[in-house]
Amino acid sequence: MPQSEQFTAPVDAGVRPADPRLDGVLARMRALDAALPPRDGVAVFNRVYLAVTEEVGRRIDRGRFPDPHAAITLDVRFAERYLDAVDPVPGDRRPPACWRPLLQFRRHPGVRPLQFALAGINAHIGHDLALAVVDACRSLGCEPSELEDEFDRVGDLLVSLEERLREELMPGPDLLQIADPLTHLLGAWSLERARDATWTAARALWALRRLPDVAVEFTERLDTAVGFAGRMMLTPL
């Protein structure tokens, strides 16, 4: 299979999300998609994430989430962390460390589309999702355990999309993939393991909410570790 230059999931402008809040984050993602060059690293990840967020909206409309309000709250808080990192207000603070490698290497000619996509997923799952769970719990007045079903359903969707990404954006033919350095570089990272670690981090942050100094330190260490992994994933090949 020849290497694709971009993820080919359709952008369905006709999707009608179940809540205006979801409509708002979808509008911001579509604006980024229209504004960025297709090969830009942020654009590559944005197309992936836009497809995921549209699918969440469709599944909510079909009643696939037991608590639609909780699912939308988590999804919107999750998306806002990504959007605020890559499309900040002028003069705003620096983006989190987890997003800096992608922003730094987004136009590097030696970085492949799959690397951009998975580096974005790494930053968003490894850091943003844990903080989004805490954000959602505060908004909803609930414990993380009450959001576990929503967390798992979004995570399952991301895992299935990651599999498709690897098929579409991995160079080939298949018999040569074992010799490709990209196979070795990305083979050590697993979205499922990252998702499990994120759930543990979210529960830890929730438990630390009455110890703000410790919570800030924990968040900074998490951000740095995820950023380090992202930098390795973006090694030019």
C-alpha positions in Angstrom: 0.0 0.0 0.0 1.6 3.4 -0.9 2.0 5.9 1.8 -0.9 8.3 2.0 -0.2 12.0 2.5 -3.2 12.5 4.7 -5.8 10.7 6.6 -8.8 10.3 4.4 -11.7 10.2 6.8 -14.5 12.3 5.3 -15.3 15.7 6.9 -19.1 15.5 7.2 -20.2 19.1 7.5 -23.8 17.9 7.8 -23.3 16.2 11.1 -25.8 17.6 13.6 -24.3 17.2 17.1 -26.6 16.7 20.1 -25.6 19.9 21.9 -24.5 23.5 20.9 -21.3 23.0 23.0 -20.3 20.1 20.7 -21.3 22.2 17.7 -18.9 24.9 18.9 -15.8 22.7 19.1 -16.6 21.1 15.8 -16.8 24.6 14.2 -13.4 25.4 15.6 -11.9 22.2 14.2 -13.5 22.8 10.8 -12.0 26.3 10.8 -8.6 24.9 11.5 -9.0 22.3 8.8 -9.9 25.0 6.3 -7.1 27.3 7.3 -4.1 24.9 7.5 -2.1 23.4 4.7 -3.0 19.7 4.4 0.6 18.5 5.1 0.9 20.6 8.3 1.3 18.3 11.3 -1.5 20.0 13.3 -3.7 19.7 10.2 -3.0 15.9 10.0 -4.0 15.4 13.6 -6.9 17.8 13.3 -8.5 15.7 10.5 -8.2 12.6 12.7 -9.7 14.3 15.7 -12.5 16.0 13.8 -13.6 12.5 12.5 -13.6 11.2 16.1 -15.6 14.1 17.4 -18.2 13.9 14.6 -18.6 10.2 15.3 -19.1 10.9 19.0 -21.9 13.3 18.0 -23.5 10.7 15.8 -23.3 8.0 18.5 -24.8 10.4 21.1 -27.7 11.1 18.7 -28.2 7.3 18.3 -28.4 6.8 22.0 -25.1 4.9 22.2 -24.1 6.7 25.4 -26.1 6.0 28.6 -25.7 9.6 29.8 -25.6 12.0 26.9 -25.1 15.1 29.0 -22.1 13.6 30.7 -20.6 12.3 27.4 -21.0 15.7 25.8 -19.5 17.5 28.8 -16.4 15.2 28.8 -16.0 15.4 25.0 -16.2 19.2 24.9 -13.8 19.6 27.9 -11.5 17.2 26.1 -11.6 19.0 22.8 -11.2 22.5 24.3 -7.9 21.5 25.8 -6.6 20.5 22.4 -8.0 23.6 20.7 -6.6 26.0 23.3 -3.2 24.4 22.9 -2.9 24.6 19.1 -5.0 27.7 18.4 -4.3 29.9 21.5 -5.5 33.4 21.9 -2.7 35.9 21.0 -0.6 36.7 24.0 -1.8 33.7 25.9 0.5 31.4 27.8 2.7 28.8 26.2 1.1 25.6 25.1 1.5 22.6 27.3 4.8 20.7 27.0 3.0 17.7 25.5 2.0 19.7 22.4 5.2 21.6 21.8 7.0 18.9 19.8 4.1 18.7 17.3 4.0 22.5 17.0 7.7 22.7 16.6 8.0 19.9 13.9 4.7 20.5 12.2 6.3 21.5 8.9 9.4 19.3 9.0 9.8 17.4 5.7 11.4 14.4 7.4 8.4 13.7 9.6 5.7 11.4 8.1 1.9 11.9 8.4 1.5 8.9 10.7 4.0 10.4 13.1 2.1 13.7 13.2 -1.2 11.9 13.8 0.0 9.6 16.5 2.1 12.3 18.3 -1.2 14.4 18.5 -3.1 11.4 19.8 -0.3 10.8 22.4 -0.5 14.4 23.6 -4.3 14.5 23.7 -4.8 11.1 25.4 -1.7 11.1 27.6 -2.2 14.6 29.1 -5.4 16.3 28.0 -7.8 13.5 28.7 -6.8 13.1 32.3 -7.4 16.8 32.9 -10.6 16.7 30.9 -12.0 14.0 33.2 -11.3 16.2 36.2 -12.8 19.3 34.5 -15.9 17.3 33.6 -16.3 15.9 37.2 -16.1 19.4 38.5 -18.7 20.7 36.1 -21.1 17.7 36.7 -20.5 17.4 40.4 -19.6 13.7 40.1 -16.8 11.3 40.8 -14.5 9.9 38.0 -16.1 6.5 38.4 -19.4 7.9 37.2 -17.7 8.9 33.9 -16.0 5.6 33.3 -18.5 4.3 30.8 -18.2 7.5 28.7 -14.4 7.4 29.0 -14.3 3.8 27.8 -16.6 4.5 24.8 -14.6 7.4 23.6 -11.4 5.4 24.2 -12.7 2.5 22.2 -13.5 4.8 19.3 -10.0 6.2 19.4 -8.4 2.7 19.4 -10.4 1.7 16.3 -9.4 4.9 14.6 -5.7 4.4 15.5 -5.9 0.9 13.8 -7.3 2.5 10.6 -4.7 5.3 10.8 -1.8 2.8 10.9 -3.3 1.0 7.9 -3.8 4.1 5.8 -0.7 6.1 6.7 1.9 3.3 7.2 4.2 2.9 4.3 4.2 -0.4 2.5 4.1 -2.9 0.9 3.4 -5.0 4.0 6.4 -7.3 3.5 8.7 -4.2 3.7 7.1 -2.7 6.8 9.3 -4.7 9.2 12.4 -3.0 7.8 10.9 0.5 7.9 12.3 2.6 10.8 8.8 4.0 11.4 7.6 0.5 12.3 10.2 0.3 15.1 9.8 3.9 16.2 6.0 3.7 16.7 5.8 0.0 17.7 6.8 0.8 21.3 3.7 3.0 21.8 0.2 1.7 22.5 -2.9 3.8 22.7 -4.6 1.2 24.9 -1.7 1.4 27.4 -1.8 5.2 27.2 -5.5 5.2 27.9 -5.1 2.9 30.9 -2.4 5.2 32.3 -4.6 8.2 31.7 -7.5 6.8 33.7 -5.1 6.2 36.6 -3.8 9.8 36.3 -7.3 11.2 36.2 -8.2 9.4 39.4 -5.0 10.5 41.0 -5.6 14.1 40.1 -9.1 13.9 41.4 -7.8 12.5 44.7 -5.3 15.4 44.9 -7.8 18.2 44.3 -7.6 19.2 47.9 -3.8 19.4 47.7 -3.4 22.0 44.9 0.4 22.3 45.1 0.8 18.5 44.7 -1.8 18.4 42.0 0.1 21.1 40.0 3.4 19.3 40.4 1.8 16.0 39.3 0.3 17.7 36.2 3.6 19.2 35.3 5.4 15.9 35.5 2.7 14.2 33.4 2.9 17.0 30.8 6.7 16.7 30.6 6.6 12.9 30.3 4.0 12.9 27.6 5.9 15.6 25.7 9.1 13.6 25.9 7.3 10.6 24.3 5.9 12.9 21.6 9.3 14.3 20.8 10.6 10.7 20.2 7.6 9.9 18.0 8.5 12.9 15.8 12.1 11.8 15.1 12.7 12.7 11.4 13.2 9.6 9.2 
